[in-house]
Amino acid sequence: MWLFCGLGNPGERYKNTRHNFGFLVIETFAKKHHLNFKFYKDLESEAAYYKDKAILIKPLTYMNLSGRAVKKWVLKEGIPLKNLLVIYDDLDLPLGKIKILPKGGAGGHKGMLSIIEALETSDFPRMKLGINKPLNQPIIDYVLSPFSEEENPKVIKILDLASFALQDILNLGLSKTMTKYNSLNLNELLD
């Protein structure tokens, strides 16, 4: 059993923002497989079960406290940390780049930092989704703003690709999926 955790902030205000890229991937996967999210108050999240293969979660704690919900799910379901995949936005990658890693640091991402602190380790897989760096606006304003109309067609393709990557993790395993997706650059595929 895998635990796929998409990071984001709850509520309409944040729905299609860059910081909610993780939520968007999880929602795309759920839509493809006709899954419905259920609210789990005690686990501070929404979740959907995919067969007996994966649990998709969206922590509703707001980004900076994501670790609380993740830890509760890991303990409740007895998920080994090698089967926890956290999906989130990354300023250091260009839009169109997906990077899957078996472990790593927070890289300045407050949601990841919260999870690392809650689990007391950074040894768990993650999927980073590039969002570019802002040119001339504060980072907080940038990550909490929606994707531009120009970016939207690319975002839709990335969500599709990331959703296929989740399926590949279940079918092929993490290592083969990393090999397949880490060398892809959506910008090259679109040109």
C-alpha positions, 0 to 999 in steps of 0.5 A: 500500500502506498500513501500519495500525499499531495500538498496544498492549502484548503479552500477556494481561495487557493484552489488553482494556485502554484502552491496547490500543485500537489493537490491538483495531481492527486485530484487528477489521479482521482478523477481518472480513476473515478475516486471520491474524496471523503473528509476525515476530521480526526486525520485532518485531511480528505482522502480517497482509497485506490483499490488496495494499492494506494491512499490519496490524501490532501492535508487540510491543515494548511501547508505549514502544518502538513506533517500532522496529517501525514504522520496520522495517516502513516501511523493509522495505516502502518505505511512504511516510509519508503511507500510515502510519496509527497507531491509538491511544487518546487521553485527551483525547477522550471515549469514542465519538469517533474523530479521524483526522488527517493529522499532529500531535504525540504529545500525551503518548502515549508510543507515538506519541512513540516513533514520531515519534522513530524516524521523525524526523517527525510528518508521518504520519496517525493515528487517535485513539480517545477513552477519556475522562480518569480521574476519580480514579485515576492515568493509568497505572493507568487506561490499563492497566485494562480497559474497564468493563462499562458501556463494553463495548457502546460499545467494540464499536460503536467497534471496528466503526466504526473498522474501517469507517474503515480500509476507507474509507481504502483505498477513498475516501482519507484526506481523504474518510474524515476528513470522514466520521468526524471529525464523528461522535460515537458517543454521539449515535448510541447515544442 
